[in-house]
Amino acid sequence: MEKDFVLIYRTTVPFQAEIARDLLTDNGVNCVVLNQQDSAIPSFGEMKVYVHQNDREQALNLLKNLIN
């Protein structure tokens, strides 16, 4: 993982991770989505979204409706 990046969102549903990525990038927040799902059995594992620590508060604010 990139230096100074923090985990802000995790899900087992791939399209939710894509929605998070779109929300963040559309608002100028760079992010990384890490797919840790099993390729044979996608229901095992998670998709994780990371942002730079300086963007953490903005990212959490943007994703607050998705997270709740």
C-alpha positions in Angstrom: 0.0 0.0 0.0 1.1 3.5 -0.7 2.8 5.4 2.1 0.4 7.4 4.4 -2.8 5.9 2.9 -5.5 4.9 5.3 -8.5 2.5 5.0 -11.8 4.4 4.9 -14.2 1.8 3.5 -14.6 -1.9 3.2 -17.3 -4.0 1.6 -18.0 -7.5 0.2 -20.1 -6.1 -2.6 -17.9 -5.0 -5.5 -20.3 -2.4 -6.9 -20.3 -0.6 -3.6 -16.5 -0.2 -3.8 -16.9 1.2 -7.3 -19.6 3.7 -6.1 -17.1 4.8 -3.4 -14.3 5.1 -5.9 -16.6 7.2 -8.2 -17.8 9.5 -5.4 -14.2 10.1 -4.3 -12.6 10.7 -7.7 -15.5 12.8 -8.9 -14.8 15.1 -5.9 -11.0 15.2 -6.5 -10.0 12.7 -3.8 -7.4 10.2 -5.1 -8.1 6.6 -3.8 -7.0 3.1 -4.2 -9.4 0.1 -4.3 -7.8 -3.1 -3.2 -9.7 -6.3 -4.2 -9.0 -9.0 -1.7 -11.9 -11.3 -2.7 -11.2 -14.9 -3.6 -11.2 -15.3 -7.4 -12.9 -18.7 -7.2 -15.4 -17.9 -4.5 -16.1 -14.1 -4.6 -18.2 -14.2 -1.4 -14.9 -14.7 0.5 -12.9 -11.5 1.1 -13.4 -7.8 0.9 -12.9 -4.8 -1.3 -11.1 -2.1 0.6 -10.9 1.6 -0.3 -7.8 3.7 0.8 -7.1 7.4 0.6 -4.2 9.5 1.7 -4.4 10.4 5.3 -4.7 14.1 4.5 -7.9 13.4 2.6 -9.4 11.2 5.2 -12.0 13.6 6.7 -13.1 14.8 3.3 -13.4 11.2 2.0 -15.4 10.1 5.1 -17.7 13.0 4.7 -18.3 12.1 1.0 -19.0 8.5 1.8 -21.1 9.0 5.0 -24.4 8.0 3.2 -22.8 5.0 1.6 -21.2 3.8 4.9 -24.5 4.1 7.0 
